[in-house]
């Protein structure tokens, strides 16, 4: 049974994964998102902090006469904290930008705050996600030693959906060109827990060519049955998006290791093999895994105001936000 995720965790993760603050010197600011409270020691190593708490009155609103369908209305206190000191830029510049980032994230993600997207943007050989390539007449398991990891340059080619592709070719008779994408779910404090995930969407953007026809086939690994399942295919000779959507038995596709880290494996291969003369070539432009958890489904702003503390040095620049979130529950009586 899918567990409802703590909505504070959902909102913290939303800020943690989406805030992108650029300093005046074009470097990326180091922003820490967490539950309440503010940590002055933490700001010695971070440019700013965002905290989330459920400290405002919340309510349950019945939406049917039987009260089976209800709307949970949650009032969050979201705060941004910045020290008024000049490092990469003036503190008031950092606070202003962080305030606008919070506004942007809430506005852009107002209809899907419970979604977390994982891709390879900015990643390389150090992970946390891995990508490999191989050629084989049969579909290789994730643990096969035939897989060869992408090079640093190949990782860069799948950072964005930008027509910069990684290509794998094979001219061995009856072999398919294939790629393996290993999405790591670091089940840390604010990462989605496997028991709270209620939908997984895997997206592959690219195409495949072969002598007997174009096309790419993608599958997801079921660690319970030890098999590649939920095949989806494309037939184009240029980039197309192919997706797998999972909504049941999701823990079968999230393989947890003994240390509590989860993985989702996506296989992509040319639908048709090489004939020994003409190669089978697999081209990949972009890969993304989107996880949806059972939690908040909508958010919006209530109000916000500055509440700076000038009784300390350096001054503590502080902005308070009221963010309203809601989720719907259907619980028939027993």
Helices and strands as residue ranges (DSSP letters): H 7-18, E 31-35, G 42-44, E 48-53, E 59-62, E 69-83, H 91-108, E 115-119, E 130-136, E 148-149, H 152-157, E 166-170, E 176-185, G 194-196, E 197-209, E 216-222, E 227-234, E 240-246, G 250-252, E 255-256, E 262-270, E 280-293, E 298-306, E 316-330
